[in-house]
Amino acid sequence: DTAVSQTPKYLVTQMGNDKSIKCEQNLGHDTMYWYKQDSKKFLKIMFSYNNKELIINETVPNRFSPKSPDKAHLNLHINSLELGDSAVYFCASSQDATSAHTQYFGPGTRLTVL
Amino acid sequence: GENVEQHPSTLSVQEGDSAVIKCTYSDSASNYFPWYKQELGKGPQLIIDIRSNVGEKKDQRIAVTLNKTAKHFSLHITETQPEDSAVYFCAASGGYGNNRLAFGKGNQVVVIP
């Protein structure tokens, strides 16, 4: 199936730990994104990569570090997890970043920090 | 940057009735307006989109209208069915060189059988 996939789907961890979420798209897209959805369902962009280069970096704590090893993958590493990091994290991809194209979302990773 | 307002925040309709969700945007340069549906436990899925050179677009029971002068756009769902129950997000993005989507806060639609 062509899609945007994320692992893991659920992540429960203790405060202070470091964790990673992985994302892969097989749509042949150049641009990938990370969004955070809070408990009120608000979707906020965190990062965007185009052809492995960072192009959007919103005001996100530097405990969050995205990494794009290639166009098809965008991972998110979070250091020193805090309670406020609990949310659903969505990866998305689009054809490119030069004009308005549809963004396709992954199924999400629900992160719970205890 | 772009600011998208979406209302109402929740909407309950009887099965078979129509549902309308309205959004306003602030940046007159925005030219792409997608609508996403998010079912429980899933990621948002595009259901319809419209570009600024078009005033209305339909796809079966779903339609979107755009008023560029007033900077608002609306989603219309006719003959609602229980599977239409979900959270719906409107979004807007700018022209060349700006693919950043600004999302509305979402609208919970409940279709009552």
Interface residues (C-beta under 8 A of the other chain):
Chain A: V4 T31 K40 K41 F42 L43 K44 I45 S48 I56 F90 A92 S94 D96 A97 T98 S99 A100 H101 T102 Q103 Y104 F105 G106 P107 G108
Chain B: N31 Y32 P34 Y36 Q38 G41 K42 G43 P44 Q45 L46 D49 R51 V87 F89 S93 G94 G95 Y96 G97 N98 N99 R100 L101 F103 K105 G106
